[in-house]
């Protein structure tokens, strides 16, 4: 029995290690482990899409910050299109907008980190979304997903990203075995009824 090595995502901060969990498709897994190209290599289209996403993230966090009484700050970065932090004494939200992964495509990832600092054990939640552009509603939903995914982590533990739910349908071999069992039971019932 061999245990597969965990795949680590290229998470924006080194403070937290993020493992790519089960049921995340191969294309997304590959993207989450890649390095982005950086702000200096971006094309005009990529810059424009990044500005739209950055504006959406800033607006969504600004609306949330006003409602919850958080302080919103941003920081300049050559590695990210935007880095935003909304924090108070009890909660901490941080959002990173990565640059694209290829020179010819505009797809980029938004990472959201949620920390609940109140209580006995702090909770941490991570969420991500990959697209070419984002709306305010998508960013708000992503922040809520990060909150929903919050778990208590031990010191030095890695966070595991949650993928889609497990498939509802089983493989055909398993279904064939299950289907054969009722047929055998029916044959036994017919044999006992004749006696």
PyMOL CGO cylinders between C-alpha atoms (Angstrom):
from pymol import cmd
from pymol.cgo import CYLINDER

trace = [
    CYLINDER, 0.00, 0.00, 0.00, 1.52, 3.29, -1.04, 0.3, 1, 1, 1, 1, 1, 1,
    CYLINDER, 1.52, 3.29, -1.04, 0.37, 6.64, 0.23, 0.3, 1, 1, 1, 1, 1, 1,
    CYLINDER, 0.37, 6.64, 0.23, 0.41, 9.38, -2.37, 0.3, 1, 1, 1, 1, 1, 1,
    CYLINDER, 0.41, 9.38, -2.37, 2.40, 12.44, -1.47, 0.3, 1, 1, 1, 1, 1, 1,
    CYLINDER, 2.40, 12.44, -1.47, 0.24, 15.48, -0.81, 0.3, 1, 1, 1, 1, 1, 1,
    CYLINDER, 0.24, 15.48, -0.81, 0.22, 18.15, -3.52, 0.3, 1, 1, 1, 1, 1, 1,
    CYLINDER, 0.22, 18.15, -3.52, 0.80, 21.61, -2.16, 0.3, 1, 1, 1, 1, 1, 1,
    CYLINDER, 0.80, 21.61, -2.16, -0.85, 24.63, -3.72, 0.3, 1, 1, 1, 1, 1, 1,
    CYLINDER, -0.85, 24.63, -3.72, 1.19, 27.70, -4.57, 0.3, 1, 1, 1, 1, 1, 1,
    CYLINDER, 1.19, 27.70, -4.57, -0.50, 29.67, -1.78, 0.3, 1, 1, 1, 1, 1, 1,
    CYLINDER, -0.50, 29.67, -1.78, 0.51, 33.36, -1.65, 0.3, 1, 1, 1, 1, 1, 1,
    CYLINDER, 0.51, 33.36, -1.65, 1.85, 33.37, 1.90, 0.3, 1, 1, 1, 1, 1, 1,
    CYLINDER, 1.85, 33.37, 1.90, 4.48, 31.13, 3.46, 0.3, 1, 1, 1, 1, 1, 1,
    CYLINDER, 4.48, 31.13, 3.46, 2.79, 31.23, 6.88, 0.3, 1, 1, 1, 1, 1, 1,
    CYLINDER, 2.79, 31.23, 6.88, 0.25, 28.60, 5.86, 0.3, 1, 1, 1, 1, 1, 1,
    CYLINDER, 0.25, 28.60, 5.86, 0.80, 25.45, 3.81, 0.3, 1, 1, 1, 1, 1, 1,
    CYLINDER, 0.80, 25.45, 3.81, -2.20, 24.49, 1.70, 0.3, 1, 1, 1, 1, 1, 1,
    CYLINDER, -2.20, 24.49, 1.70, -2.72, 20.94, 0.44, 0.3, 1, 1, 1, 1, 1, 1,
    CYLINDER, -2.72, 20.94, 0.44, -4.89, 20.28, -2.60, 0.3, 1, 1, 1, 1, 1, 1,
    CYLINDER, -4.89, 20.28, -2.60, -7.59, 17.91, -1.37, 0.3, 1, 1, 1, 1, 1, 1,
    CYLINDER, -7.59, 17.91, -1.37, -9.50, 15.10, -3.02, 0.3, 1, 1, 1, 1, 1, 1,
    CYLINDER, -9.50, 15.10, -3.02, -12.06, 15.63, -5.79, 0.3, 1, 1, 1, 1, 1, 1,
    CYLINDER, -12.06, 15.63, -5.79, -10.36, 18.70, -7.26, 0.3, 1, 1, 1, 1, 1, 1,
    CYLINDER, -10.36, 18.70, -7.26, -9.94, 18.14, -10.99, 0.3, 1, 1, 1, 1, 1, 1,
    CYLINDER, -9.94, 18.14, -10.99, -6.54, 17.67, -12.59, 0.3, 1, 1, 1, 1, 1, 1,
    CYLINDER, -6.54, 17.67, -12.59, -6.56, 20.94, -14.56, 0.3, 1, 1, 1, 1, 1, 1,
    CYLINDER, -6.56, 20.94, -14.56, -7.30, 22.99, -11.44, 0.3, 1, 1, 1, 1, 1, 1,
    CYLINDER, -7.30, 22.99, -11.44, -4.70, 21.05, -9.45, 0.3, 1, 1, 1, 1, 1, 1,
    CYLINDER, -4.70, 21.05, -9.45, -2.08, 21.78, -12.11, 0.3, 1, 1, 1, 1, 1, 1,
    CYLINDER, -2.08, 21.78, -12.11, -3.00, 25.47, -12.13, 0.3, 1, 1, 1, 1, 1, 1,
    CYLINDER, -3.00, 25.47, -12.13, -2.90, 25.80, -8.34, 0.3, 1, 1, 1, 1, 1, 1,
    CYLINDER, -2.90, 25.80, -8.34, 0.64, 24.42, -8.24, 0.3, 1, 1, 1, 1, 1, 1,
    CYLINDER, 0.64, 24.42, -8.24, 2.01, 26.69, -10.99, 0.3, 1, 1, 1, 1, 1, 1,
    CYLINDER, 2.01, 26.69, -10.99, 3.85, 29.96, -10.66, 0.3, 1, 1, 1, 1, 1, 1,
    CYLINDER, 3.85, 29.96, -10.66, 2.19, 33.03, -12.14, 0.3, 1, 1, 1, 1, 1, 1,
    CYLINDER, 2.19, 33.03, -12.14, 4.05, 35.27, -14.61, 0.3, 1, 1, 1, 1, 1, 1,
    CYLINDER, 4.05, 35.27, -14.61, 4.32, 38.42, -12.48, 0.3, 1, 1, 1, 1, 1, 1,
    CYLINDER, 4.32, 38.42, -12.48, 3.10, 41.95, -13.13, 0.3, 1, 1, 1, 1, 1, 1,
    CYLINDER, 3.10, 41.95, -13.13, 5.93, 43.00, -15.45, 0.3, 1, 1, 1, 1, 1, 1,
    CYLINDER, 5.93, 43.00, -15.45, 5.24, 40.32, -18.08, 0.3, 1, 1, 1, 1, 1, 1,
    CYLINDER, 5.24, 40.32, -18.08, 1.49, 40.93, -18.39, 0.3, 1, 1, 1, 1, 1, 1,
    CYLINDER, 1.49, 40.93, -18.39, -0.03, 41.93, -21.73, 0.3, 1, 1, 1, 1, 1, 1,
    CYLINDER, -0.03, 41.93, -21.73, -2.47, 44.83, -22.13, 0.3, 1, 1, 1, 1, 1, 1,
    CYLINDER, -2.47, 44.83, -22.13, -5.51, 42.51, -22.08, 0.3, 1, 1, 1, 1, 1, 1,
    CYLINDER, -5.51, 42.51, -22.08, -4.23, 40.77, -18.95, 0.3, 1, 1, 1, 1, 1, 1,
    CYLINDER, -4.23, 40.77, -18.95, -3.63, 44.13, -17.25, 0.3, 1, 1, 1, 1, 1, 1,
    CYLINDER, -3.63, 44.13, -17.25, -7.17, 45.29, -18.07, 0.3, 1, 1, 1, 1, 1, 1,
    CYLINDER, -7.17, 45.29, -18.07, -8.76, 42.04, -16.81, 0.3, 1, 1, 1, 1, 1, 1,
    CYLINDER, -8.76, 42.04, -16.81, -6.62, 42.27, -13.67, 0.3, 1, 1, 1, 1, 1, 1,
    CYLINDER, -6.62, 42.27, -13.67, -7.78, 45.85, -13.03, 0.3, 1, 1, 1, 1, 1, 1,
    CYLINDER, -7.78, 45.85, -13.03, -11.42, 44.76, -13.33, 0.3, 1, 1, 1, 1, 1, 1,
    CYLINDER, -11.42, 44.76, -13.33, -10.88, 41.92, -10.89, 0.3, 1, 1, 1, 1, 1, 1,
    CYLINDER, -10.88, 41.92, -10.89, -8.94, 44.15, -8.50, 0.3, 1, 1, 1, 1, 1, 1,
    CYLINDER, -8.94, 44.15, -8.50, -11.76, 46.68, -8.55, 0.3, 1, 1, 1, 1, 1, 1,
    CYLINDER, -11.76, 46.68, -8.55, -14.34, 43.94, -7.85, 0.3, 1, 1, 1, 1, 1, 1,
    CYLINDER, -14.34, 43.94, -7.85, -12.32, 42.58, -4.91, 0.3, 1, 1, 1, 1, 1, 1,
    CYLINDER, -12.32, 42.58, -4.91, -11.79, 46.04, -3.46, 0.3, 1, 1, 1, 1, 1, 1,
    CYLINDER, -11.79, 46.04, -3.46, -15.50, 46.90, -3.79, 0.3, 1, 1, 1, 1, 1, 1,
    CYLINDER, -15.50, 46.90, -3.79, -16.66, 43.61, -2.26, 0.3, 1, 1, 1, 1, 1, 1,
    CYLINDER, -16.66, 43.61, -2.26, -14.27, 43.88, 0.70, 0.3, 1, 1, 1, 1, 1, 1,
    CYLINDER, -14.27, 43.88, 0.70, -15.14, 47.56, 1.13, 0.3, 1, 1, 1, 1, 1, 1,
    CYLINDER, -15.14, 47.56, 1.13, -18.87, 46.78, 1.37, 0.3, 1, 1, 1, 1, 1, 1,
    CYLINDER, -18.87, 46.78, 1.37, -18.16, 43.97, 3.83, 0.3, 1, 1, 1, 1, 1, 1,
    CYLINDER, -18.16, 43.97, 3.83, -15.75, 46.13, 5.86, 0.3, 1, 1, 1, 1, 1, 1,
    CYLINDER, -15.75, 46.13, 5.86, -18.33, 48.89, 6.29, 0.3, 1, 1, 1, 1, 1, 1,
    CYLINDER, -18.33, 48.89, 6.29, -20.99, 46.39, 7.38, 0.3, 1, 1, 1, 1, 1, 1,
    CYLINDER, -20.99, 46.39, 7.38, -18.71, 44.61, 9.89, 0.3, 1, 1, 1, 1, 1, 1,
    CYLINDER, -18.71, 44.61, 9.89, -16.64, 47.59, 11.05, 0.3, 1, 1, 1, 1, 1, 1,
    CYLINDER, -16.64, 47.59, 11.05, -13.36, 46.30, 9.60, 0.3, 1, 1, 1, 1, 1, 1,
    CYLINDER, -13.36, 46.30, 9.60, -10.38, 48.31, 8.39, 0.3, 1, 1, 1, 1, 1, 1,
    CYLINDER, -10.38, 48.31, 8.39, -9.57, 47.76, 4.71, 0.3, 1, 1, 1, 1, 1, 1,
    CYLINDER, -9.57, 47.76, 4.71, -5.99, 48.18, 3.52, 0.3, 1, 1, 1, 1, 1, 1,
    CYLINDER, -5.99, 48.18, 3.52, -4.17, 47.33, 0.31, 0.3, 1, 1, 1, 1, 1, 1,
    CYLINDER, -4.17, 47.33, 0.31, -0.53, 46.79, -0.45, 0.3, 1, 1, 1, 1, 1, 1,
    CYLINDER, -0.53, 46.79, -0.45, 1.48, 47.07, -3.63, 0.3, 1, 1, 1, 1, 1, 1,
    CYLINDER, 1.48, 47.07, -3.63, 3.11, 43.92, -4.92, 0.3, 1, 1, 1, 1, 1, 1,
    CYLINDER, 3.11, 43.92, -4.92, 5.08, 43.02, -8.03, 0.3, 1, 1, 1, 1, 1, 1,
    CYLINDER, 5.08, 43.02, -8.03, 3.95, 39.40, -7.72, 0.3, 1, 1, 1, 1, 1, 1,
    CYLINDER, 3.95, 39.40, -7.72, 0.19, 40.02, -7.45, 0.3, 1, 1, 1, 1, 1, 1,
    CYLINDER, 0.19, 40.02, -7.45, -2.36, 42.18, -9.24, 0.3, 1, 1, 1, 1, 1, 1,
    CYLINDER, -2.36, 42.18, -9.24, -3.74, 43.16, -5.84, 0.3, 1, 1, 1, 1, 1, 1,
    CYLINDER, -3.74, 43.16, -5.84, -3.43, 42.31, -2.16, 0.3, 1, 1, 1, 1, 1, 1,
    CYLINDER, -3.43, 42.31, -2.16, -6.22, 43.43, 0.17, 0.3, 1, 1, 1, 1, 1, 1,
    CYLINDER, -6.22, 43.43, 0.17, -6.69, 43.00, 3.91, 0.3, 1, 1, 1, 1, 1, 1,
    CYLINDER, -6.69, 43.00, 3.91, -9.85, 43.65, 5.94, 0.3, 1, 1, 1, 1, 1, 1,
    CYLINDER, -9.85, 43.65, 5.94, -9.25, 43.17, 9.64, 0.3, 1, 1, 1, 1, 1, 1,
    CYLINDER, -9.25, 43.17, 9.64, -10.44, 43.84, 13.15, 0.3, 1, 1, 1, 1, 1, 1,
    CYLINDER, -10.44, 43.84, 13.15, -9.45, 42.45, 16.53, 0.3, 1, 1, 1, 1, 1, 1,
    CYLINDER, -9.45, 42.45, 16.53, -11.67, 39.37, 16.01, 0.3, 1, 1, 1, 1, 1, 1,
    CYLINDER, -11.67, 39.37, 16.01, -11.54, 38.57, 12.29, 0.3, 1, 1, 1, 1, 1, 1,
    CYLINDER, -11.54, 38.57, 12.29, -9.02, 38.88, 9.50, 0.3, 1, 1, 1, 1, 1, 1,
    CYLINDER, -9.02, 38.88, 9.50, -9.71, 38.56, 5.77, 0.3, 1, 1, 1, 1, 1, 1,
    CYLINDER, -9.71, 38.56, 5.77, -6.97, 38.65, 3.18, 0.3, 1, 1, 1, 1, 1, 1,
    CYLINDER, -6.97, 38.65, 3.18, -7.39, 38.43, -0.59, 0.3, 1, 1, 1, 1, 1, 1,
    CYLINDER, -7.39, 38.43, -0.59, -4.69, 37.95, -3.23, 0.3, 1, 1, 1, 1, 1, 1,
    CYLINDER, -4.69, 37.95, -3.23, -5.26, 38.33, -6.95, 0.3, 1, 1, 1, 1, 1, 1,
    CYLINDER, -5.26, 38.33, -6.95, -2.59, 36.41, -8.84, 0.3, 1, 1, 1, 1, 1, 1,
    CYLINDER, -2.59, 36.41, -8.84, -1.27, 37.39, -12.21, 0.3, 1, 1, 1, 1, 1, 1,
    CYLINDER, -1.27, 37.39, -12.21, -2.04, 35.02, -15.13, 0.3, 1, 1, 1, 1, 1, 1,
    CYLINDER, -2.04, 35.02, -15.13, -0.07, 31.81, -15.58, 0.3, 1, 1, 1, 1, 1, 1,
    CYLINDER, -0.07, 31.81, -15.58, 0.65, 32.15, -19.31, 0.3, 1, 1, 1, 1, 1, 1,
    CYLINDER, 0.65, 32.15, -19.31, 1.48, 35.07, -21.55, 0.3, 1, 1, 1, 1, 1, 1,
    CYLINDER, 1.48, 35.07, -21.55, -1.40, 34.34, -23.94, 0.3, 1, 1, 1, 1, 1, 1,
    CYLINDER, -1.40, 34.34, -23.94, -4.22, 33.68, -21.44, 0.3, 1, 1, 1, 1, 1, 1,
    CYLINDER, -4.22, 33.68, -21.44, -5.91, 36.00, -18.94, 0.3, 1, 1, 1, 1, 1, 1,
    CYLINDER, -5.91, 36.00, -18.94, -7.01, 33.36, -16.39, 0.3, 1, 1, 1, 1, 1, 1,
    CYLINDER, -7.01, 33.36, -16.39, -5.98, 34.17, -12.83, 0.3, 1, 1, 1, 1, 1, 1,
    CYLINDER, -5.98, 34.17, -12.83, -6.81, 33.02, -9.29, 0.3, 1, 1, 1, 1, 1, 1,
    CYLINDER, -6.81, 33.02, -9.29, -8.27, 34.87, -6.33, 0.3, 1, 1, 1, 1, 1, 1,
    CYLINDER, -8.27, 34.87, -6.33, -7.19, 33.42, -3.00, 0.3, 1, 1, 1, 1, 1, 1,
    CYLINDER, -7.19, 33.42, -3.00, -9.11, 34.38, 0.15, 0.3, 1, 1, 1, 1, 1, 1,
    CYLINDER, -9.11, 34.38, 0.15, -7.83, 33.65, 3.66, 0.3, 1, 1, 1, 1, 1, 1,
    CYLINDER, -7.83, 33.65, 3.66, -10.20, 33.97, 6.62, 0.3, 1, 1, 1, 1, 1, 1,
    CYLINDER, -10.20, 33.97, 6.62, -8.98, 33.92, 10.22, 0.3, 1, 1, 1, 1, 1, 1,
    CYLINDER, -8.98, 33.92, 10.22, -11.31, 33.98, 13.20, 0.3, 1, 1, 1, 1, 1, 1,
    CYLINDER, -11.31, 33.98, 13.20, -9.11, 35.12, 16.06, 0.3, 1, 1, 1, 1, 1, 1,
    CYLINDER, -9.11, 35.12, 16.06, -11.68, 35.14, 18.88, 0.3, 1, 1, 1, 1, 1, 1,
    CYLINDER, -11.68, 35.14, 18.88, -12.37, 32.05, 20.94, 0.3, 1, 1, 1, 1, 1, 1,
    CYLINDER, -12.37, 32.05, 20.94, -10.13, 29.40, 22.44, 0.3, 1, 1, 1, 1, 1, 1,
    CYLINDER, -10.13, 29.40, 22.44, -8.72, 28.08, 19.18, 0.3, 1, 1, 1, 1, 1, 1,
    CYLINDER, -8.72, 28.08, 19.18, -8.46, 30.32, 16.11, 0.3, 1, 1, 1, 1, 1, 1,
    CYLINDER, -8.46, 30.32, 16.11, -10.17, 29.10, 12.95, 0.3, 1, 1, 1, 1, 1, 1,
    CYLINDER, -10.17, 29.10, 12.95, -8.69, 29.35, 9.46, 0.3, 1, 1, 1, 1, 1, 1,
    CYLINDER, -8.69, 29.35, 9.46, -10.52, 29.07, 6.16, 0.3, 1, 1, 1, 1, 1, 1,
    CYLINDER, -10.52, 29.07, 6.16, -9.21, 29.24, 2.60, 0.3, 1, 1, 1, 1, 1, 1,
    CYLINDER, -9.21, 29.24, 2.60, -11.08, 29.54, -0.69, 0.3, 1, 1, 1, 1, 1, 1,
    CYLINDER, -11.08, 29.54, -0.69, -10.00, 30.07, -4.29, 0.3, 1, 1, 1, 1, 1, 1,
    CYLINDER, -10.00, 30.07, -4.29, -11.57, 30.73, -7.67, 0.3, 1, 1, 1, 1, 1, 1,
    CYLINDER, -11.57, 30.73, -7.67, -10.02, 30.57, -11.12, 0.3, 1, 1, 1, 1, 1, 1,
    CYLINDER, -10.02, 30.57, -11.12, -11.44, 32.69, -13.96, 0.3, 1, 1, 1, 1, 1, 1,
    CYLINDER, -11.44, 32.69, -13.96, -10.52, 35.40, -16.45, 0.3, 1, 1, 1, 1, 1, 1,
    CYLINDER, -10.52, 35.40, -16.45, -12.55, 38.11, -14.69, 0.3, 1, 1, 1, 1, 1, 1,
    CYLINDER, -12.55, 38.11, -14.69, -14.62, 38.39, -11.52, 0.3, 1, 1, 1, 1, 1, 1,
    CYLINDER, -14.62, 38.39, -11.52, -17.70, 40.32, -10.40, 0.3, 1, 1, 1, 1, 1, 1,
    CYLINDER, -17.70, 40.32, -10.40, -18.42, 41.74, -6.94, 0.3, 1, 1, 1, 1, 1, 1,
    CYLINDER, -18.42, 41.74, -6.94, -20.98, 38.98, -6.32, 0.3, 1, 1, 1, 1, 1, 1,
    CYLINDER, -20.98, 38.98, -6.32, -18.43, 36.25, -7.14, 0.3, 1, 1, 1, 1, 1, 1,
    CYLINDER, -18.43, 36.25, -7.14, -15.90, 37.77, -4.75, 0.3, 1, 1, 1, 1, 1, 1,
    CYLINDER, -15.90, 37.77, -4.75, -18.52, 38.07, -2.00, 0.3, 1, 1, 1, 1, 1, 1,
    CYLINDER, -18.52, 38.07, -2.00, -19.48, 34.41, -2.50, 0.3, 1, 1, 1, 1, 1, 1,
    CYLINDER, -19.48, 34.41, -2.50, -15.79, 33.45, -2.34, 0.3, 1, 1, 1, 1, 1, 1,
    CYLINDER, -15.79, 33.45, -2.34, -15.36, 35.30, 0.97, 0.3, 1, 1, 1, 1, 1, 1,
    CYLINDER, -15.36, 35.30, 0.97, -18.41, 33.49, 2.37, 0.3, 1, 1, 1, 1, 1, 1,
    CYLINDER, -18.41, 33.49, 2.37, -16.96, 30.18, 1.17, 0.3, 1, 1, 1, 1, 1, 1,
    CYLINDER, -16.96, 30.18, 1.17, -13.71, 30.90, 3.02, 0.3, 1, 1, 1, 1, 1, 1,
    CYLINDER, -13.71, 30.90, 3.02, -15.74, 31.57, 6.18, 0.3, 1, 1, 1, 1, 1, 1,
    CYLINDER, -15.74, 31.57, 6.18, -17.72, 28.35, 5.71, 0.3, 1, 1, 1, 1, 1, 1,
    CYLINDER, -17.72, 28.35, 5.71, -14.50, 26.35, 5.20, 0.3, 1, 1, 1, 1, 1, 1,
    CYLINDER, -14.50, 26.35, 5.20, -12.95, 27.59, 8.46, 0.3, 1, 1, 1, 1, 1, 1,
    CYLINDER, -12.95, 27.59, 8.46, -11.50, 24.87, 10.67, 0.3, 1, 1, 1, 1, 1, 1,
    CYLINDER, -11.50, 24.87, 10.67, -9.27, 24.76, 13.74, 0.3, 1, 1, 1, 1, 1, 1,
    CYLINDER, -9.27, 24.76, 13.74, -5.69, 23.88, 12.78, 0.3, 1, 1, 1, 1, 1, 1,
    CYLINDER, -5.69, 23.88, 12.78, -2.99, 22.66, 15.09, 0.3, 1, 1, 1, 1, 1, 1,
    CYLINDER, -2.99, 22.66, 15.09, 0.38, 24.37, 15.29, 0.3, 1, 1, 1, 1, 1, 1,
    CYLINDER, 0.38, 24.37, 15.29, 2.23, 23.78, 12.00, 0.3, 1, 1, 1, 1, 1, 1,
    CYLINDER, 2.23, 23.78, 12.00, -0.63, 21.80, 10.40, 0.3, 1, 1, 1, 1, 1, 1,
    CYLINDER, -0.63, 21.80, 10.40, -1.41, 22.30, 6.72, 0.3, 1, 1, 1, 1, 1, 1,
    CYLINDER, -1.41, 22.30, 6.72, -4.84, 23.39, 5.51, 0.3, 1, 1, 1, 1, 1, 1,
    CYLINDER, -4.84, 23.39, 5.51, -6.54, 20.99, 3.08, 0.3, 1, 1, 1, 1, 1, 1,
    CYLINDER, -6.54, 20.99, 3.08, -8.61, 22.51, 0.27, 0.3, 1, 1, 1, 1, 1, 1,
    CYLINDER, -8.61, 22.51, 0.27, -12.03, 20.98, -0.14, 0.3, 1, 1, 1, 1, 1, 1,
    CYLINDER, -12.03, 20.98, -0.14, -13.01, 19.87, -3.61, 0.3, 1, 1, 1, 1, 1, 1,
    CYLINDER, -13.01, 19.87, -3.61, -16.32, 18.96, -5.11, 0.3, 1, 1, 1, 1, 1, 1,
    CYLINDER, -16.32, 18.96, -5.11, -18.38, 16.30, -3.33, 0.3, 1, 1, 1, 1, 1, 1,
    CYLINDER, -18.38, 16.30, -3.33, -17.54, 12.69, -4.09, 0.3, 1, 1, 1, 1, 1, 1,
    CYLINDER, -17.54, 12.69, -4.09, -19.16, 11.30, -7.24, 0.3, 1, 1, 1, 1, 1, 1,
    CYLINDER, -19.16, 11.30, -7.24, -22.71, 10.03, -6.76, 0.3, 1, 1, 1, 1, 1, 1,
    CYLINDER, -22.71, 10.03, -6.76, -22.36, 7.20, -9.23, 0.3, 1, 1, 1, 1, 1, 1,
    CYLINDER, -22.36, 7.20, -9.23, -20.08, 4.22, -8.83, 0.3, 1, 1, 1, 1, 1, 1,
    CYLINDER, -20.08, 4.22, -8.83, -18.06, 2.46, -11.47, 0.3, 1, 1, 1, 1, 1, 1,
    CYLINDER, -18.06, 2.46, -11.47, -19.74, -0.17, -13.67, 0.3, 1, 1, 1, 1, 1, 1,
    CYLINDER, -19.74, -0.17, -13.67, -17.94, -3.13, -12.07, 0.3, 1, 1, 1, 1, 1, 1,
    CYLINDER, -17.94, -3.13, -12.07, -19.38, -2.28, -8.64, 0.3, 1, 1, 1, 1, 1, 1,
    CYLINDER, -19.38, -2.28, -8.64, -22.86, -1.82, -10.12, 0.3, 1, 1, 1, 1, 1, 1,
    CYLINDER, -22.86, -1.82, -10.12, -22.62, -5.22, -11.88, 0.3, 1, 1, 1, 1, 1, 1,
    CYLINDER, -22.62, -5.22, -11.88, -21.81, -6.99, -8.57, 0.3, 1, 1, 1, 1, 1, 1,
    CYLINDER, -21.81, -6.99, -8.57, -24.68, -5.21, -6.81, 0.3, 1, 1, 1, 1, 1, 1,
    CYLINDER, -24.68, -5.21, -6.81, -27.10, -6.08, -9.65, 0.3, 1, 1, 1, 1, 1, 1,
    CYLINDER, -27.10, -6.08, -9.65, -26.05, -9.75, -9.62, 0.3, 1, 1, 1, 1, 1, 1,
    CYLINDER, -26.05, -9.75, -9.62, -26.81, -10.14, -5.89, 0.3, 1, 1, 1, 1, 1, 1,
    CYLINDER, -26.81, -10.14, -5.89, -30.61, -9.48, -6.19, 0.3, 1, 1, 1, 1, 1, 1,
    CYLINDER, -30.61, -9.48, -6.19, -30.82, -11.83, -9.20, 0.3, 1, 1, 1, 1, 1, 1,
    CYLINDER, -30.82, -11.83, -9.20, -29.24, -14.66, -7.16, 0.3, 1, 1, 1, 1, 1, 1,
    CYLINDER, -29.24, -14.66, -7.16, -31.67, -13.97, -4.31, 0.3, 1, 1, 1, 1, 1, 1,
    CYLINDER, -31.67, -13.97, -4.31, -34.62, -14.16, -6.73, 0.3, 1, 1, 1, 1, 1, 1,
    CYLINDER, -34.62, -14.16, -6.73, -33.42, -17.59, -8.03, 0.3, 1, 1, 1, 1, 1, 1,
    CYLINDER, -33.42, -17.59, -8.03, -33.21, -18.90, -4.44, 0.3, 1, 1, 1, 1, 1, 1,
    CYLINDER, -33.21, -18.90, -4.44, -36.72, -17.60, -3.70, 0.3, 1, 1, 1, 1, 1, 1,
    CYLINDER, -36.72, -17.60, -3.70, -38.15, -19.34, -6.79, 0.3, 1, 1, 1, 1, 1, 1,
    CYLINDER, -38.15, -19.34, -6.79, -36.45, -22.61, -5.82, 0.3, 1, 1, 1, 1, 1, 1,
    CYLINDER, -36.45, -22.61, -5.82, -37.90, -22.54, -2.29, 0.3, 1, 1, 1, 1, 1, 1,
    CYLINDER, -37.90, -22.54, -2.29, -41.42, -21.64, -3.51, 0.3, 1, 1, 1, 1, 1, 1,
    CYLINDER, -41.42, -21.64, -3.51, -41.49, -24.73, -5.84, 0.3, 1, 1, 1, 1, 1, 1,
    CYLINDER, -41.49, -24.73, -5.84, -40.70, -27.07, -2.93, 0.3, 1, 1, 1, 1, 1, 1,
]
cmd.load_cgo(trace, "trace")
